[in-house]
């Protein structure tokens, strides 16, 4: 009996380890002829809603190139939180929130109170929140319960078993497939009235508001918001969230469809990686400049591509934290300092705050969203991003974010001495797990 139990336990650990750590690749970029257009966004959700029991991994679908009317990046929580709250306060019909980290501190509670006010005014509120990032079943539970009691429809991504689907807190039922196991929903996305979207790296947490974490949120309007709405509603429904029969109110005609070329990107653990594959293409196709701002730069494939770009004469600048909140990931990246610097890349360390923004500029394109340059975000988590091809938009990111940040930074130096190099080499060997 003990031998049998040992074999079963070993098999279970092998299965769980492979499921959690395994990486699947599927061709996901560029979008093909069948990709979801803004005009087809509503029908795509209706078709998804007809599935008998959709899984979260099934939201991995390609979105066609679209257009934006406005793209406004805002660094620092003191700048973007008031604007996000202002848009939510002005909502007339619906507020949809997809959030990894929403905690019970000052900023999270303030936003929950605002949503309760909007519910009292008749505005619909739907939320998809990650259990681990938001501690839904821990300290933040009372806040989410109060929000649900006020009428918000809330579903939860469960990182660990057991996995339940349906509306939080009392209408959730056991999902025998346990398809959330080991899968973090790292996305941060707001869709308001189907006309305004916000996407970026910041959660509803105080360290983004008080400047301890340096991050960027981007306000987007135009036809691409219809696609962002589709992504939210399919993700919400895949966790057991009910969808109304009439979807038309959630896909209004955009006041200004816009002309700026933009694409909605994702990472879905089933292997759909349009964001990852678009990032690779941005690096490989760059001819003049690549600017990267990211908290965790550990993926060997991306690092090799950045090094190759620098060696062929592209100006490569990478902005990271002087002191990160993940010492192991920092050590892994610093192992590559000498190689990158020798190739001609410039590395800048930002002082006084954790760099948490996820930005990449390549010539006249800019990608922003939730994707870290590590194995978890590039391949295993649920992530969202947008890619814009427009020189003026790129310059706006440069002027508001990169130029002032680089001016604050100090140039990085490669480690000297065996004692400094050894631990960095060790953690780089484990980058697959970081």
N, C-alpha and C positions, 0 to 999 in steps of 0.2 A: 504493500500500500504506500509506504514512504517513497519507494522508487518511482511508482506511478505518479505520485504527487510531485516529486522532483522533476520528472520529465514534463508534466503538464505546466508546472511553474516556469521551467526553462523555455518551453515553447511560447508561453504567454509573454514572457519578458522579451523574447526574440521578436514576436509579432508587434508588441507595443513599441519596442525600440526602432524597428524598421518603419513602422507607420509614422512615428514622431520625427525621426531623424532622416528618413529616406527623402530623396529629391527626385521629382519627376519633371521631365522637360517635354513640352509639346510646342510645335510651331504656333506662335501667337502674334507675331508682328512681322510685317505691316498688316493692317486689316485687309481682308479679301473682299470679293464682291458681295458676299452675304452678310457683311457686318451691319450692325444695327445703326441706322441713321436716326437723326432727331425726329424725322417724320414718322419713323416706324417704332419709336420708343414705347408709345402706349400699347401698340399691338403686341410688342415683344413681352411686355408685362402680362397682358391678357393671356397670351399663349403659355407663359410660364405658370400662371395661376391655374391653368387647366391640368397641370401635371398632378398625378394622384398623391405623390408624397415627395416633393422636391427636396434635394439635399443642398446645404450651403455651398458645396463645391460646384454645383451646377450653375452658379452665377458666372462662371468663367466663360464669358462670351466676348467676341470682338466688337468694338464700337468703331463705326466709320469716322473718318475725319469730319469735323463739324466746324462751327464758327462761334466766336465769342464777340460780344459787343464791347465789354470792358473787362480788364484784368488788372486788379489792383493789389500788389503785394504790401503787406503791413508787417514790419518787424516789431517784436516785443509785445507782450500781453497788454501793456498799458495803452497800446495803440489799437490792437485788433479786437480785444474783448469789448470795449465800448461800441465798436462798429457792428460786431456780431449781435450784441444785445439790442442795438438800435434796430437792426433788420428784423430780429425776432419780435421786438415790441411793435413793429409796424405790420406784422403779419395779419392777413385778413382771412385766410382759409386753412393753411396747414403749415406745420413746422415739423420737419423730419430730421432726426439727429442719429448719426452713426458714430459711435464714440468708443475708443479703447479705454481712455483714462478719464473718468468723471468721478471725482471724489467729493466728500462731504465737507470740504473746507469752505472758505468764504466765497470764492468765485463759483464753485459748483453749486453751493446752496443758493446763491443769488440767482443763478440761471434757472434752477429748479423752481424757485419762487416766481420768476418771471413766466415760466411755462404754465404754472398753476393759474396765474392771472389770465393768460391767454385762453386757457381751457374754460375759464369762467365766462369769457367773452364769446365762446363758441368756436374757437379755433381748434382744429384737430392736431393732436400731438402724437407722433409715433417715434419710438426710440429702439435702436438696436445697440446694446452695450456689451462689452466684454467683461465676463465675470472676474477674471484675474486682474485686469487693468483697473477696474472700477470698484473692486471689492464689494460687489452687489450683495453677497451673502455674508458680509462682514460689517465693518464700520459704516459703510455707505448705505446699508440696507434700509434703515428708517427713512432716509431721503427718497430712495426710489419707491418705497411703499407709499409714502405720502403723495408722490407724484402719480402713482398708479391709482390711488384712491380718488384723486381729483379727476381721473378720466383719461390719463395718458395710456396708450397701448405700448407696452414694453416687452421686448423679447431679449433673451440673454444668450450669448455665446459661452458655452461651458468648456473651459480648457480641460478640466479633469472630470473623470466620471464621478457622480454619474450625470449623463447628459439628458436634459429634459427640453422638450419643445413646447411652445405655447406661451400664452400671456402671463407675465410675472404679475403678482407673486403666486396666485392660487389656482391658475388654470394651466399649469404646466404638467405634462405627462411624460413618462419614461420613453426615451427613444432607444430601442434595442440596438440600433446600428452604431450608437456612440460615435457619430461622425464628427463631433466637435473635439474628440480626444486629441490633445497635443497641438491643437490648431488655435493660435491666438488671432483674434480679429483686431488688427493694429490700426484700422482705418479711423480717420477723423474727417467727417463730412457733414455739412449742414445743407439742407435744401429747404428754402422758405418760399411758400406760395407757388412753388414750381417755377420761380422766376429768378431767384438768387441762390447761388451756391457758394459755400466757403469750404476750402480744402487746404490742408497743411499739416504740420507736425505737432501742433499743440493740443493737449487735452484740457479739460475743464478742471484744472488743478492750480493751486495757489503759486507753485514755483514757476509757472509760466507768467503769471500776473505780476509777481514781485521782482522779476528780473534774474532770478537764480538760474533759470533755463532760458537761453537765447533761441527764440524760434520765430517762425514766419507763418502767417495765415494769408491766404489769397482769396479775394472776393472776385467772383466771376459771374457775368451775366451773358445772355445770348442763347442761341439754340442748343449749345452743349449742356445747358441746365436740364433740358428734357432727357438727355441721356443719363445725367447724374441722378435724376429722379427715378429713372428706370432701374438703375443699379441699386438705389436704396430700397425700392419697393420689392424687387426680387430677393434681395438679401433679407429683408424683414420677413417676407413670406416663407423663405426657406427655413426659418427658425420657428415656424408655426404661427406667425402673425397673420391675422385675417386681413384680406383685402376687400374693399368695397366692390360691388358689382359694376358700378359706373366709375371708370378710371379717368374719364375725360377732364374733370375738374383739376386733376393733378398734373395735367399736361396742357396748360394754356398756351395760346399763341404768345410768343415772346414780344414784348414791346419793341425791342430792337434785336433782331436775329444776329446782327453783327457780321463782320467781314474778316476777323482775325482767325487764321487757321489754327484749330485746336483739336486735340485727340484725348479722349478719356481712356486711361490705362489702368490695368489691374495686375495684382499677383493673387492667384488662387491656388491653394495647396494641391489641387488635382493635377497641376502641371501647366495651367494657363498662366503665362508670364509675359503679357504684353509690355508691362512696365520695365521688367528686367531686360527684355530683348530690345526695347527701344533705347534704353540706357547704353547697351553695348553698341548699338548702331550710332548713337550720338558720339561716342568716344572714337569709334573706328573711322567715322566719316568727317571728323573735324579737320579743318585745314589751318585755322588761325588761333583759336583759343578754346580752352576748356576750363571752366570754373566750377569747382565742387565745394559744397558746404554740407557736411554730414557728420553725425556724432560717432558712427562706428564704420570704419573703412577697413574691413578685414577679408573680403572675398578675393581669393587669389586670382581668379579670372579677370575681375574688374581692375585689380592692381596691375596685372600684366598688360592690359589694354591701355591704361593710363601711362605706364612706362613707355610703351611702344609709341603712343601719340607724342610724348615729350621728345623721344629720340628722332622722330621724323620732322621736328621743328615746330610743333604746336605749342603755344604757351599754355602750360598746365599749372593752375593754381588750386591748391587744396586748403580749405579752412577747417580746422578741427579745434577741439578744446585744448587749452593748456592743461587743465585738470578735468578729466571726464568723470561721469558717474559710473563708468564701467572700466575699471583699471585693467582688466584682462584684455578687452578689445583694444584699449589704447596701447598696451604693450605689444600686441600683435601687429598693429599698424606701424608702430615705431620701428619694428624690425625691418620695415621696408624703406625707412627714411634714406639710408645711404644709397640704395639702388635708384630711388626716384630722384634724389637730388643730383646724383651723377648723370642721370638721363636728361637733366635740365628742368625738371619740375620745381615749382616753388611751393613750399609747405608753410602755412602760417598757423600759429597757435594763439587762440583767442583767450584773453585773460578775464578772470573775474566772474565767469558764468559758464555753464555747460552749454556748448553749442549743440542744439537739438534740431535745427532746421535741416531739411532734406531738399537741396537744390542742386541742379546741374545745368550749366550753360554750355552750349556747344555752338560756336559761331553765332548764328542768328536764331537759335532755338533755345528754349528754356523749359526744363522739366521740374515740376514741383509737386509735393504731396507728402506721403508717409513712408517712403521706401528708404530704409537704411541700406548701406552697402555692406551687408553681412549675409550669411547664409540663411538666417531666419527670415529676414524681410524679402530677400531676392527670390526665395524658393518655397518657404514653408508657411509663412503667415498670409493672412488676408490683408492686402494693401491696395491703396488707390493713389493715382497721380494724374496729372494733366500735362500735356506737351504742347507748347505753343511755338509756332514758327512766325516770328515777327521781330524785326530789328528794333523797333521802338519799344516793344515790351521788354526785350532783353536789356536795353539801356536803362529802363525803369528799375529793373532788378539790380543792375550794376550800381546805379546812383543811390538807391535806397538801402541796399544791403551790402553788396560786395565791397564797394569802394570804402565806405566808412568802417566796415569791419576789418578789412585788410589794414587800414590805417591804424587801428587799435592794436593789431596783433604784433607779435615778434616772430621773425623768421625762425623756423625750426632748424635744429642741428642734429646730425646723426650721433648716435651713442658712441662713446669712446670706452674702450676697456672691455675685457672678457666678462667681468662681473655684471656690467650693464647689458651686454649683448645676449648672454645666455638665457635669462628669463624671457626676453622678448622673442627669441627664436623658439623657445619652448611653447609659448602661447600661440605663436603663429602656426605651429604644427597642429594646434587644436582649433584653428579658425573655423573648421567645419561645424564645430559645436558651439561657437561663441555667438 
